[in-house]
Amino acid sequence: MNQLLNQDLQQLDNFLQEIKDYSVLFLSSVETLPVKAATASFENFDLPRKGMGAMHTLSQFRKRYEEHLAGNSGPRNWGFVTGGATIPAIAGDWLTSVFDMNASDRDIPPFKIETETISMLRQLFGLPDAFSGNFVTGATMANFSGLAIARQWLGKQLGVDVAQEGMAALANAKIVSCTPHSSSVKSMAMLGFGRNALVKIPALPDREAFDIEALKEYLLAHKGEPLIVLASAGTVNTVDFDDLQAIVALKKEYNFWLHVDAAFGAFAACVPEYKQLLDGWEEADSITIDAHKWLNVPYDAAMVFTRHLQLQLDTFKNVGAAYLGDPEKDFKYSNYTPENSRRLRALPAWFTLVAYGAEGYTAIVNNNIQLARQLGTLISESDAFHLLAPVRLCVVCFTLHVADEEKQAGIDAFLKALNDSGKVMMTPTVYQGVPAIRAAFVNWRTTEKDLTIAWEDMLQQAAGPTVEED
């Protein structure tokens, strides 16, 4: 064994204690770190000839990068829909790395973790047992997987095995949506549909949700053609929900696959006041739900749920690999997801679900919604800002209260000043053609104190730079 490898093995306990102490230091200070890392430049760092060993490598990392780390997982990162990992989820993630398993076989005891976790998630969301579920790397891959299975279904309607024969038979296939997430359009490109296969149906006035009558007209005009309908359960800008019940009613009359992108909107099911937004999703063919958003587990983790297990196998199975067994007889998760090498990413979710249960997640989700509503109220009552859409769940979409021709430049300057201040982070967007700003609440740490800190900074940055007296 290499000398340094052996040395680190002998000093395993001391080194992991150092890592533990450093982790505690970071997590204890994450609320005071700048939310957005400042731009930095670094000297080149070349591969060492001999190597430093574990302890010196940690020292080198801290020397090189520590001062540039940001509180991206802290309570005031409202720029992306980013949940900070709960403490049990971090523990589960650490153990995932310690165990270093390829989470493929379902029937080996440690891998029961995934089926058990999926079962708990079905209970959390109120999904029927007819849905099977698998962990993937994120919402992008969950949407990719759902649409890949839908592609297989489309081919079956036309008498073609797309996974076997390719996309030639589906050259004119269409995916119908209203306000799809960019990851779904990206998935269309990766799957061979092409971005131009997207048919965008008009939204209801001042909404990001399907005009159901317009959808019905399109379906009627293409009756008899197999289609994919991509519905949203929580849009990025305003967390708007398509009328899933109305879409399901159309599904009984027209021939289409229903994929529901519920990346973070699925968690509305945790709160009785909002769960009706998801009514009808239990009839979907496939569903995307993210885990590193409102489940608050570390990146990267999401789930794809589907009620078509055989189509899923037909889509992703490994063929011609004798060492992997017969995919039709020997269950392996690698035959049901894009990845053959699968991290045990269900374990962090298992830890946090068991630690906090349904009531814990109801509290997290409800707290974030209430804070988002409070921010929406502050914005509505302010002369500096203008609320662009009702706060439906956990995202606040607003703009500056300035002339239209000044909005884009004003927002650019405001967000630069706000994000550079390090107290809170938000991102730009466009809503109904209006340059806008979005603030997303999904972090378990966020409290009213954070809202106060952020609001004071927002008002200060909106007022512009102060002039110091001589």
N, C-alpha and C positions, 0 to 999 in steps of 0.2 A: 504494500500500500504506500502511496505517496506520503512523504513525511508530513506535509501540511494537512492532508486528509486525516491522517492518523492523529495528529495533534488536536485537530478540531473535534474529532470523535471523543478523545479523552477529556476535552474541556467542554463537552456538550452542556452540562448543567450550568456552568458559569456563563457561557455565551448566551444561552436562552434566557437566563436571568437578566442579562444586560438588555436583551431585546424586550423583555417584559417591562423592565424599568423605563426604557425609552418609550415604549408604547403608552404606558401610563402617563408619562410626562406629556406626550403629544395630546392624548385624549383629554387630559385635565386642562389643557390650555387651548383646545380647539375653538372655544367660544371667543377667545381674545385674539386669535390670529387673524390677519387680513383674510377676508373671504376670497378675494381674487389675488392670485400671485402676481407680483410685479414682474415686468419684463427684465430678464437678466442675461448677461453674456458670460460664457465660460471658456476657459482655456481648454485646448484639446487634451484629451485623456486617452492615452494609448494602452493597449492590452499589456499588462505586466508580463515580463518573461518568466519570473519565478512565482509570482503570486504573493499575497499578503497574509493569507489566513483569515479566518472569520472575524476575530476580534479587531484586527487592524483594518479590515474592510469596513466594519461598522464605523470606526473612527474616521476613515476616509470619506465615507458617505456623509456623515454629519458635518465634517469640515467643508465638503464641497456643496452640499444641497440644503442643509438644515435651515439656514436663514431664509431660504426661498420657498419653504413649504407654506401652504395656505390652508385655511380652515374650510376647504371645499365641502367637507362632510358636516360642517357646523350648522347652527340653527338659522343663519341668515343668508344661506345660499338659495336665493329665490330665482336664480337665473334659469336653471334647468329643473326638470322635475326630478330632483336628486334627493333621495332619502338617505340620511346618515345611518350607518349600521348600528343597531342596538348592541349592547354589551354581549348578550348571549349569542347574537349572530356573529360577532367577531370571534367569540370562542369557537363556534362551529366552523368558521372559516379557517382558523388556526389549525384545528384538528383535521380538517380536510387536507391541508397541506402536510400535516404530520403523517396521516395515514397514506396519502399519495396513491389512492386507488383509482383504477380505471373503472368508473361506475357503469359497467356494461350489463353484467348478468343480474337478472331480477331475483333469482331464487337462492342466491348465496346470502346468508343472514345479514351481513352488513348492508347489502343493497336493498333490503326491505325498507331501508330508510326512505328511499324515493317513493315507493308505493304508499308508505305510511304518511309521508308529507303531502303527497298529492291528495290523499283521502282527507286529511285535515283541511287542506285548502278548499276542496269541494264543499266541506261542511261550512267553512268560513264564508264562502260566496253563495251558498245555497244552490249549488249546481247538482243535478241528478247524477246518480252513479253511472248512468249511461256514458258519461264523458270519461275517457281515459286521459291521462296527462303525462307530460314529460318535461323535464327541465332542459332548457337551452341557454345560450349565452346572453340573451337580451331580447327586447321587444322586436328588434330588427329580425333576428333569427326565428322568433316565434311567428311573426307575420310571414316570413319566408316559408316556414314549415307549413303553416295553415294554407297558404296559397299554392304551395307545391302539392299538397294533398288534394286541393281543389282542382288543380291542373290534371291530376290523375283521374278525378271524377269526370271532368269535362271530356277527357279522351274516352272514358268508358261509355259515356252517352253516345259517342260517335263510333263506338266499336274499335277503339284504338288503345293500346297500352302505351301511353306516352313515355313512361319510364324506360320502356324497352325500345320503342321505335323512334322517339324524339318528337319535336314540336311541329313537324311538317303538317300534320293533320289539323293543327290548331292555329294555323296562320292568321285566321280572322277572329280569334277568340277575343272577347271583351271582358273587362272588369269594370263594373259600374259602381260609382261611389259619389259622395257629395263633397266631403272635406277630409280626404285621406291623409294620414301621416306620411311624411316623406319616406319613412322606412318601408312602407308598403309599395310606394312607387319604385324605390330602389330595388325591392324584391322582385317586382315585375321585370325590371331590366335584367336582374341576375337569372331569373327563371326562363327567360327567352320570350316572354310575352311582348316585351318592349314597353317603354313608357307611353308610347302613343296608343297602346291598347286601352288606356284609361278613358272611360266615358264619364264625364262629370255632370251629374244631374243638378239642376238649380236647387239652391237652398231656400228655405222659408224666409220671408222678409226679416232682416235684422237678426238672422240666425246662422248657424253653421251646420244645420241639420237638414236632411232630405225634405224637399217638398214632395210629400207622398203621392200627390196627384201627378206630378211630373214624372216620378219614378214609375207609376202605374202606366202612364202613357208610353214610356219607353219600353216597358215590358210587353205591353199589348202590341206595339209595333214590331217587336222581335219575338213574338210568341212562337214557341216550338224550338227556339234556339237555346241550347244550354249556355248559361251565363254564370258569372261569379258576381255576387253583390257584396261589396265591402262596406260594412256599417261601422260607425264610430260610436263608442261608448266613452265619451270624454275627449273632446278635441283639444288641441294644444293651446289655442288662444283663449277659449272661454269655457272649456269643459262642457261643451254642448253634447247632447245625446240624441242620436237618431231615434225615431219612434220604432223601437224594435218589435213591439206588438203588431203594429200596422205592417211592418215588413214581413213578419212571420205569416200574417194573414195572406199577403200576396204570394208568399212562398208556396202556399197550399194550392194556388191557382196556376202559378207559372213555374217553369223548370229552372231553378237556379240554386247555386251553393251559397249559403250565407256564412261569411266570415265576419266576426265581430272583433274589432280592435278595441279592447278594453284595458289597455296597458296600465293605466292608473284609475280609470273610471270604475273598474270592477270593484274597487274598495268602497264604493257607495253602498254596496250590499251589506257592509258592516254596520251601517247606521239606519235604524228603522225609518227615519224621516226621509231618507234619500233612496232606499233600495228599490222603490217602484220605478226609478229611472232605468233599471235593468230588466223590467218585466218583458218577457219574451225571449231573452237571450238563452234560456234553457232549451230553445228549439233550434239554436244555431247549429251549423255543421262543424265549425271550428272557432276557437276563441284565443286571443292573445291576452296574457296578463303579465305585467312586469313584476319582478321581485325586488330589484334594486331601486324601486321607486317607493311606493307606500308600504311595502312589506318591510322596508328598512333593513335589508341585508346588503352585504358588500357587493360591489360590481364583481363579476358580471353574472346575472341570473334572471331568468324569466321562465314562464311556462306556456306551452301550447296545449290546449285541450281540444279533443275532437271525439266525435261519436262514431268515427269510421276507421276502426283499428286495422282492418284488412287493407284498405286503401293506403293507410299510413305505411304499413309494411311493404306494400307493392312499390311505394314511392322511394323508400329509404333503405331497403334491404341490401345487404352485401351478398353478391353472387360470385361464385367461383373462388371462395376463400375457405378451403377445407378446414383450416385450423379454427375457424369461427363457428363450425357446425352448420346444420341445416336451418336456415332462417325461418322456415315454416314449422319447425318442430322445437328448436332450442331458442327460448326467448332471450334476446339480448337487446338492451336499450339502443345499442348502436345500429340496430335494424329499424329503428323507429324515429331516429333523429338524424340530422345532417352529419354530426360528429361521430367518428368511430372512437376516438379518444375522448372520454367524458370525465371531467372533473366531478367529484361528488358534491356538486353545488346545491344539492337538496339539504345537506347537513346544516348549514347556517339557518336555513328556513325552518328546519325541524326544531332547532334550539330556540329560536325566537317565538315560534308558535306555541311550543310547550311552556316556555317561560311566561308568556303574557296572555295566551288564550284569546278567545273571542272577545271577552270584555276589554282586554288590553288594547286590541286593535280598534275596537269601537271608540275607545278613549282617544287614541292617537288620531284617527281619522276625523272624529268630531271636533277635536281641539284645533286641528289645522283648518277645517272648514270655518269654524267660528272666528279664527284669527283673520282668515281671508275676508270674511264678511266685515269685520271691524275695519280692515284697511280700505275696503270698498266704501264704507260709510265715511271714513276720514277724507277720502278722495272726493266723494260726492259733495261734501260740505266745504271743500277747499277752493280758493280762487286760483290756485297754482296748477291744478290738474283737472282733467275731465274723464269721468268713467265712461268707457265705450260700450260696455255690455254688463248685464246683471252678473253678480258673482254667484254662479250656479253651484260651485263646489269649492275648489281650492286654488283657482287661478284668478288673479285680478288683472284685467286688461284695461289699460287707461292711456291717456296721452296728455301732453302739456296743454295748458289753456293759453295758447298763443295763436296768432293768425295762421291760416293753412299754409301759406307760402313759407312760414318760418318753422313749421313743425319738425321737418326732417333734421334740419341743422340744429334746432333746439334740442331735440331728443338725443342726437349724437353727442352734443356737448354735455347734456345732463347726465347721460349714462356713463360717459367717460369720467366725469367728476365723481359721480356716485360710486362707481365700481372702484375707481382709484383710491377713494377714501378708505376702502377696506372694511367698512362696517356692514355693508349689505351688497348683494349682487343681484342685478336684474338683467334681462336681455331685451333687445329690440324685436319688434315684429311689425306686421301690417294687418290691420283688421278692417274689412269693408273698404279697402283702399286708403285707409288713414294710417300714417306712420304712428306706431304705438309702442307701448312698453308692457311687459308681462312680468308678474310676480307670482311664483308658484310655491305653495306651502305643502310639503309632504314630510318634513323632518320631525322625528319624535322629540327632539330637544327644544323646538321652538316654543316660546312662551310670550306672554303679553309684554314682558320686559324687552324682548327682541323687537317686537312691533314698535314699541316706544322709541328704541334706539334708531331703528330704521326710519321711522316717520320724521323724527327730528332732523336726521341727515337728509332726507328727501326734500324737506322744506328749505333747508340751508342751501342745498345744491340748486334747487329750482330758483332761488333768489339770486343766484350768481355769485361770483367771487366778491368777497368783502374788501374794501379799500382800507388799508391801515393808515392811521394818522402818523405824521412825522413826529 
